[in-house]
Amino acid sequence: MKIAINITRWVARFLGIFLFLFFVWFAIEIGAPDFDVMTIQEVKLFCANFMMLLGLIVVWKFEFIGSIILIGSYIFFSIVNHSFWVGPVFPIFLFIGILHLMCWLSNCILLIRENEFSFNFLLK
C-alpha cells in the first residue's frame, strides 16, 4: 500500500513539475502582465492561475494544504471562466490536486490503523 501511495505521489509531483515549468516558460517568454490594460475577468483568471502555481509549490511541503489550494483555485478559475473543463492543460491542476489529496488521505488511513494519527498530520 505504501509503495502505491509513493508512486502516485511522485507521478503527481512530476506532473506538477512539468506543468509549473510549462507556465513559467510562457511567463518568461511573454513577460509580466500589465494590470492597467487587463479587464477584471482577466485579473481574476491571472490570480487563479497564480494560486494554482503557488499550490504546486506548497504541495511539496504541505500535501493537504497544497491540494486544497490547487482544487480551490481550479474551481475559482472555472467559475470565473464560466466553464468547468477549460482546455486540455488546466484540468491537470485539478487532477494533481486530487492525486495529492488521495495520497494524503491514504497516509491518514494507514496512520489511523497503526494508532499513530495526530492532528499535526494536517500539515504534512
C-alpha positions, 0 to 999 in steps of 0.5 A: 500500500505504501509503495502505491501511495509513493508512486502516485505521489511522485507521478503527481509531483512530476506532473506538477513539475512539468506543468509549473515549468510549462507556465513559467516558460510562457511567463518568461517568454511573454513577460509580466502582465500589465494590470492597467490594460487587463479587464477584471475577468482577466485579473481574476483568471491571472490570480487563479492561475497564480494560486494554482502555481503557488499550490504546486509549490506548497504541495511539496511541503504541505500535501493537504494544504497544497491540494486544497489550494490547487482544487480551490483555485481550479474551481475559482478559475472555472467559475470565473471562466464560466466553464468547468473543463477549460482546455486540455492543460488546466484540468491537470491542476485539478487532477494533481490536486486530487492525486495529492489529496488521495495520497494524503488521505491514504497516509491518514488511513494507514496512520489511523490503523497503526494508532499513530494519527495526530492532528499535526498530520494536517500539515504534512 
